[in-house]
Amino acid sequence: MDRMKIMHVLAILCVTAIVIVGFAMLQKGPDIQNQFSVSGTGKVFAKPDIANLTVGVKTEVKATAAEAVKENTKKMNDIVKALKDLGIEEKDIKTVNYSLNPSYDYATSRQRLLGYEVSQNVTIKIRNLDKIGDTISKTTEKGANQIGNIDFTIDDENELKAEARDLAIEKAIAKAEEIADKTGMHLGKIINVYENQYYAPQTNYMAKDMAYGLGGSAEIAAPSIQVGQNEVSVEVNVVYEVK
C-alpha cells in the first residue's frame, strides 16, 4: 500500500508541474503578442574617394608557350611601370589572374594545336580620381586590351553610416507614432532595435576585351569617367512594447 501511495503522490506532483508550466507559458504569451515592430530607412549620399579598376593583357596566340609568356610579361611590366609613373603605389596594384592555355583549331575533324596564349589581369586602387582617365589611356598605350569593372567606393563610411542610422531611427519612430495615433494603440518603451545595411550598386565602366594591337605605340585619348555619388543606406526595425 505504501508503494501505491507513493506512486499516487508522484502522479499528482507531475500533473501539478505540467499545469504550472502551462500557466506560466500562457502568462508569457501576451508579452510576445503585445509588441509592435516598425521599420525605417535612412539614406545619405556622398562622392566616392576611391576607384577600383581591372586592367589586363591577353596575348595573341604564339607558336610556343615561352613566346606567349615573354610577350605578356613585357607588356604587363610596362603597364605596371606606367601605373607607378602615374603615382599609383605598389600596394594598390594586385594580380588577380594569370593563365597560360593552349589554343586549338577545331575547324577540321582532327584537333590541331595552333599555339599558346597568356592572359593576366591586375586590379588597381586609384586614390586620386582625377587620374582615372589617364590610367585607362596610359595602360592601353602600353598594351592593355582588357579594361573594365570600375567601381567607386568610400574609404571610410563610418560617419555616413551613423548619419543614415540616425535618419532611419527618426523615420521609424515617426512612423510608429503616426500608426499609433491613427489606430488608438498605446505605445510603451522601445524594447529592441535591429539594423540592416544596404549598399546601392556602384557606377561601372566597361571596356572589356578590346581589340588586339590597340596598345603599344599610338597615343590614346583619356576617356571621361563620371564619378557621381554613392548611396549609403541603413534600415532599422524598432520594436515597441504595447500597453
Phi, psi and omega in degrees: 000318180302320180294320178295321179295319180297316180297322180295317180296317180297321179296317179298317180297320180297314179297319180298318180297318180297318179296318181296314180297317180297320179296319179297321180293323177295322179293325182283332184306310183302331180298321180287320182290327183272050176231151181226127182244137179220148182246158176211145181238131177246134180232136173230153182237141180207153178285131179293158180238003178222138174242133176251126187229141176255129180232137181213165176232125173242114185281151174293162182297130177245156184299323181235160178296322181299319179295318181296316180296317182299313181294316181297318180297317180300312181294317181293322176298320177295322179295314180297320178297318179298321179296316179293324177295334177278357178096008178278125184284155182300326181294342181261012177239120187224127176287127182242351178202136172212124181216141175239121185225146173286153177240133185240155174259118182253014183294329180256174181292340181253124180295131182234129179286123178269327182155210185225150177225149182238139176232133180219136180229145175232148171259143183235133174258113182259115184267341174254102186294342177291347183260008182298310181299316179297323179298317179294313183292317183291320179290327177293320177300328183273001174122358179294130176232013173223106182225136177165198179058046174284132168225143184254133182228168176249126187298313181235107183260006186302313181294322179294320178296320180296320179294317179295322179296316179300317179296320180296317180295317179300316180293321180294317180295316179298320179295318180297318181292323179293317179295317180297321181294322183279336184254350182080010179285142180255112182276139174262214181280159174284126184251349178194153176221129176243144184236139172232142179245139180233146180238123180287148177302141182268161177296137179235142174243125182239126173218057190275151177053055177291157186300141178299144175090356179296319184269160172125332183210300187295144177283134184245133181295141179285127179289155177268115182254123181270123185281318181067209180229151174260148177254129173247120186236134177232131176247136177236147170247121181254126182253123180255153167273134180260128182281000000 
